[in-house]
C-alpha cells in the first residue's frame, strides 16, 4: 500500500448510551483507526463541521489522542447544512480516500451525509467498509461487510468516500496527553441554512418496528459459523411472471408478518 495516500476522516460528537455524556462516536473512531492503519498519521486529516462548544471540543480531542496532531473544525451554527462546508474543505485538501462512520450518534443520524457529499463531489461511495486491502495509483481494493458475516471484495475508483461500521477494526484508546497537546483549527466556511430540516416536525421517539435479523461477525471463525448456519424459516417464495400488484401484496404480507409494518 502506498504510504503517501492522503486520507480524510469525518468525525462527529458521539453520545454515551447510558450517561448521555459527549464522547467520540464509535463508528467515526473506527474510521480514524482504519485510516491510521492504512497510512502515516501525517497523511490523515480530521474534519468536523459543527459548533465549537466546550463539551464538543472535549469529545473531538479524543480523536486527536489516537495519534494525530490536529483537527479542522468547520464552524457551523445549529440548523446549518454542513454538506456544502465539508465539500469546500475536501476540495481544498483533495484527499484520495474519505472515511466516516455509517451514521452519527446525535442529531438527525440519518446516515445520508456521505451519500449527499459523494453526489456533490461526483465520487463513488462504498458502505459497510470492513478493511482496506491495497491502494494503487487510481483505485483501492476493499472488503465490504455483508449480512451473515460474509465479505465482498470491491475495487473502487479514487477519490472515493467509504462508510465504516461495526465490521471494521475496533478503535485504539485515546491518550490524554496527545489529545490535550493537539491543535483544533477553527475554519470559517460559508453557512447554508438547512431549509429541508426547518420544515420537519420533531416528536419524541417511540418504539421502533421489529427489523429483519442481520448477522455481522468480526472474526473469520464467526463469519464461517454465520455463513454456514441454516437460515431461519425456510418458507420462502419465488415470485416470477406475476402482475406487479400481486407481487407487491406478497411483499407487504411478508413485512407485516415480520413486524416491520403494522
C-alpha positions in Angstrom: 0.0 0.0 0.0 1.4 3.4 -0.9 2.2 5.4 2.2 1.7 8.8 0.6 -2.1 8.3 0.1 -4.0 11.1 1.7 -6.9 10.3 3.9 -9.6 12.5 5.5 -11.8 11.2 8.4 -15.1 13.0 9.0 -15.8 12.8 12.7 -18.8 13.8 14.9 -19.6 14.2 18.6 -21.0 11.0 20.0 -23.2 10.4 22.9 -22.7 7.7 25.6 -25.8 5.4 25.6 -26.1 5.3 29.4 -24.7 8.5 30.8 -25.6 10.7 27.8 -22.2 12.4 28.0 -20.4 13.6 24.9 -17.7 11.3 23.6 -16.1 10.2 20.4 -18.6 8.4 18.1 -17.8 4.7 17.9 -18.1 4.3 14.2 -16.2 7.5 13.5 -13.4 6.3 15.7 -13.3 3.1 13.7 -12.9 5.2 10.6 -10.0 7.1 12.1 -8.4 3.7 13.1 -8.8 2.4 9.6 -7.1 5.5 8.2 -4.2 5.3 10.7 -3.8 1.6 9.8 -3.6 2.4 6.1 -1.1 5.3 6.0 1.1 7.6 8.2 -0.7 9.9 10.7 0.8 12.9 8.8 -1.3 11.9 5.8 -4.6 11.8 7.8 -6.8 14.9 8.2 -9.5 15.1 10.8 -12.6 17.2 9.9 -15.6 18.1 12.0 -18.4 20.5 11.0 -20.4 21.9 13.8 -20.3 24.1 16.9 -17.2 24.9 19.0 -18.9 24.4 22.3 -16.7 23.3 25.2 -18.5 19.9 25.5 -17.9 19.2 21.8 -14.3 20.2 21.9 -13.6 17.7 24.7 -15.1 14.9 22.7 -13.3 15.9 19.5 -9.9 16.0 21.2 -10.3 12.2 21.9 -9.9 11.7 18.2 -6.6 13.7 18.2 -5.5 11.5 21.1 -5.5 8.5 18.8 -2.2 9.7 17.4 -2.9 12.8 15.3 -1.6 16.4 15.5 -4.7 18.5 14.8 -8.3 18.6 13.8 -10.1 21.0 11.4 -13.3 22.4 13.0 -15.5 23.9 10.3 -17.6 26.3 12.4 -21.3 25.8 11.6 -24.3 27.0 13.7 -27.3 24.9 14.7 -29.7 24.5 11.8 -27.0 24.8 9.1 -26.5 22.3 6.3 -22.9 21.1 6.8 -22.6 19.3 3.4 -21.5 22.4 1.5 -18.9 23.3 4.1 -17.5 19.8 4.1 -17.5 19.8 0.3 -15.5 23.0 0.1 -12.9 21.7 2.7 -12.5 18.4 0.9 -12.0 20.1 -2.5 -9.3 22.2 -0.8 -7.5 19.2 0.8 -8.0 16.9 -2.2 -7.7 13.5 -0.3 -7.8 10.3 -2.2 -9.9 8.5 0.5 -12.6 9.9 2.8 -13.8 7.8 5.7 -16.6 8.3 8.1 -19.0 6.4 10.3 -22.1 4.8 9.0 -24.2 7.3 11.0 -23.8 9.8 13.8 -25.0 9.2 17.4 -26.6 12.6 17.8 -28.6 14.9 15.6 -30.5 13.5 12.6 -28.4 10.3 12.5 -29.9 9.5 9.1 -26.7 8.2 7.6 -27.3 10.3 4.4 -24.3 12.7 4.8 -21.7 10.5 2.9 -24.1 9.9 0.1 -25.1 13.6 -0.3 -21.4 14.5 -0.1 -20.4 11.9 -2.7 -23.2 13.2 -5.0 -21.9 16.8 -4.8 -18.3 15.7 -5.3 -19.0 13.2 -8.1 -17.1 10.5 -6.2 -18.1 6.8 -5.7 -19.2 5.7 -2.3 -18.8 2.4 -0.5 -20.9 1.4 2.5 -20.1 -1.1 5.2 -16.3 -1.0 4.8 -14.6 -3.7 6.8 -11.0 -3.4 5.6 -8.7 -1.8 3.0 -6.5 -4.4 1.3 -4.5 -2.3 -1.1 -4.3 1.1 -2.8 -3.0 1.7 -6.3 -2.4 5.0 -8.2 -6.1 5.5 -9.0 -8.0 2.7 -7.2 -8.2 0.8 -4.0 -9.3 -2.8 -3.2 -11.5 -3.1 -0.1 -13.6 -5.7 1.7 -17.2 -4.8 2.2 -19.2 -6.3 5.0 -22.4 -8.2 4.0 -25.2 -9.7 6.2 -24.5 -13.1 7.9 -20.8 -12.3 8.3 -19.9 -12.5 4.6 -17.4 -10.3 2.8 -17.2 -8.9 -0.7 -14.1 -7.7 -2.4 -14.5 -4.5 -4.4 -12.2 -2.4 -6.5 -13.1 1.3 -6.1 -12.0 4.2 -8.3 -10.3 7.1 -6.4 -11.1 9.5 -5.0 -13.9 7.8 -3.0 -15.9 8.0 0.2 -16.4 5.0 2.4 -18.6 4.4 5.5 -17.4 2.3 8.4 -19.5 0.3 10.9 -19.1 -2.5 13.4 -17.4 -4.8 10.9 -14.2 -2.7 10.9 -11.4 -2.9 13.4 -12.0 -1.5 16.8 -10.5 1.9 17.5 -7.4 2.2 19.7 -7.6 4.0 23.0 -7.2 7.8 23.1 -4.2 9.1 25.0 -4.9 12.1 27.2 -1.6 13.9 26.8 -1.6 14.0 22.9 -5.3 14.8 23.0 -4.6 18.0 25.1 -1.5 19.0 23.1 -3.1 18.6 19.7 -4.4 21.7 17.9 -8.0 22.4 16.9 -8.0 24.7 13.9 -11.2 26.8 13.6 -12.0 27.3 9.9 -14.7 29.7 8.8 -16.8 28.2 5.9 -19.9 29.6 4.3 -23.1 28.9 6.3 -26.0 27.4 4.3 -29.3 27.0 6.1 -30.8 23.6 6.1 -34.2 24.6 4.6 -35.4 21.0 4.4 -34.9 20.4 8.2 -36.6 23.6 9.0 -39.9 22.2 7.7 -39.8 19.0 9.7 -41.9 18.4 12.8 -40.0 16.8 15.7 -41.7 14.4 18.2 -40.5 12.1 21.0 -39.2 8.8 19.7 -41.4 5.7 20.1 -40.7 2.0 20.0 -39.2 1.1 16.6 -40.7 -1.7 14.4 -39.1 -5.1 14.5 -36.4 -5.3 11.9 -35.2 -8.3 9.9 -32.3 -10.1 11.6 -28.9 -9.3 10.2 -25.8 -11.1 11.5 -22.4 -9.4 11.4 -19.2 -11.0 12.6 -15.7 -9.7 13.0 -13.5 -12.9 13.2 -13.1 -15.5 10.4 -14.5 -18.2 12.7 -17.7 -16.2 13.5 -18.1 -15.4 9.8 -17.9 -19.1 8.9 -20.4 -20.1 11.5 -22.8 -17.4 10.4 -22.5 -18.2 6.7 -22.8 -22.0 7.3 -25.7 -21.7 9.7 -29.1 -22.8 8.4 -31.3 -19.8 7.7 -34.4 -19.5 9.9 -37.7 -20.1 8.4 -37.3 -21.8 5.0 -40.7 -20.9 3.8 -39.5 -18.5 1.1 -41.4 -17.9 -2.1 -40.1 -17.1 -5.6 -42.2 -14.6 -7.4 -41.9 -14.7 -11.1 -44.2 -13.9 -14.0 -47.0 -12.3 -11.9 -48.5 -8.8 -12.1 -46.8 -6.0 -10.1 -49.9 -5.6 -7.9 -49.8 -9.3 -6.9 -46.1 -9.2 -6.2 -46.5 -6.1 -4.1 -49.2 -7.8 -2.0 -46.9 -10.7 -1.3 -44.1 -8.4 -0.1 -46.5 -6.4 2.1 -47.7 -9.6 3.6 -44.1 -10.7 4.5 -43.3 -7.3 6.0 -46.4 -7.5 8.2 -45.6 -11.0 9.3 -42.1 -9.9 10.3 -43.4 -6.9 12.2 -41.8 -4.3 10.0 -45.2 -2.9 9.0 -48.3 -2.7 11.1 
